[in-house]
């Protein structure tokens, strides 16, 4: 698949996930009244929004002007990592959520590293923009796992209503 086509589909999918998450949150207004739940809700929102934005910047820069997507990936990854670490520091002790957030922070760091040092992707036989695509897929998978845990795990959605 053409990398620019991938990022077009990826970005659109991530923005769709943002919209779907907004709908879920609107149907559970009580989540926003609990500060701890509100932070998790915001973290889930960012787990889809930041990759969507990265996908847009990848389309703008592409292979012709990689400095555009590289700078955006580094900046957005730093935001994502900082927010994720902040959530991690305030987690309620749920080991699954803690591992997911730690994994997300690691993915954000790796995305920033490849953005800053694109030649590292060559060590695994990929172009930098391809390596970033794989890392973003991993980040979205972790976001989905958090949504599943939040919505279905241990009655969290029911207890928040």
N, C-alpha and C positions, 0 to 999 in steps of 0.2 A: 504494500500500500504506500502511496505517496505520503510523505511525512506531513505536507501541508494539508492534505485531505484528512489525515488522522487528527491533526490539531483542530481542524474545523469541526469535525464530528465530536471530538473530545470536549472542546469548549462548550458547544451547544448542549451536550449531554450534562455537563457539570452545571450550567445555568438552569437547565430543567430540574436537576436535583435540588438546587437552591430554591426554586419555586415550589417544588413538592414539599420541601422541608418547611417553608413558610406556611403552607396549608396545614400541615400537621400541627405546627406550633399554634396556629390560630384556633384549632379545635381543642387545645389544651391550655386555656388561658391561665390556669393555676400555676403552670410551670414558670411563668414570668414573675409570679409573686414570691417565689422562693429563690433567694440570691444564688444558692449553690446550683439549683436546677437551671437557672437562667444562664449561668456561666457555661454549663454543659451544652445547653441549647445553642449558645453563641459559638462554642467550639465546633459543634457539628456544622453550623452555618459556614464558618470559615473553612472547614475541611472540604467544602464543595466550591465556595467562592474563590479562594486563592488559586486552586488549580484551573478554574475556568478563566481567570484573568491571565494566568501564565500561558494558557492555550491561545488566548488572543494575541499576546505579545509574540508568541512563537510564529503565528501567522504573519504578523507585521514584519518581523525581522527575517524570518526564514533563513535560508542559507546565504542569501545575498548580503544581508546586514546582521550578522549574528550578534553584534554588540548590543543590539536592541533587546533581543530575547534574553541574552545572557545577563544583562544588567537587571532586567525585570525579574528574572528567575531568582537571582541573588537577593534582591530587595524583598520580594514577596515571600521567599523562603525564610528570611530573617524575621519578618513579621509573624509568619506561621509558627516558626520555632519558638519565638518569644511567647506568643499566646499559648502555645501548647505546653511549654514548660511552666507557665503561670498556672494553667489548669492542673497540671500534674502536681504542683506544690500544694494545691488546695483540694486534691481528690479525697473522696470519702473513705478510701481504703479498699475499694472494689478492685481486686487484683487484675481482673480482665480489663477494666477501664484503664488502670494504671499501665498495664503492658501495652495497650493500644495507643495510649498517649505517648508513651516512651518510644514506641515504634514510629509514630507520626513525627515526633521530634527528630528521630534519626533520619527519616526520609527527607525532611526539610533540610537538615544539615547536608546530606548527600546531594540534594538538588542544588544547594548553594555552592558546594565544592565543585561540582561539574560545571556550573555556570561560571565560576571564577577560574577554574583550571580545566578547560575543555579537552586538553590533550590527554587527560586521564581516561576518557572514554575509549580512546584508541587501544588501551591495554586490554580491553575485553572485546575488541573487534567491532566497536560501534562508533558511529558518528556521534558527536556530543548531543545533538538534538534528538537522536534516537535513544540514547541513554536516559535523557531527561524524560522522554515519553514513558519509558519503562518505570522510572521512579514515580512519575505522576500516577500511573496506573496503580502502583502499590499504595500510594497515598489514598486514592479513592476507595480501594478495597478496605483499607483500615477505617475510613469514614463510614462505609456501609456496615462494617462490623460494629462500630460504635452505635449507629442508628439502631441496628437490630437489638443490641444489648439494652439500649435505652428504652426502646419501644416494647420489647417482649421479655427481657431478662428480669427475673425475680419480681415481676409485677410492678416494675418501676412506673410505667405509664398509669396503671390503676391507682397506685398509692399517691400520685401527684394530683389526681383529680379531686 
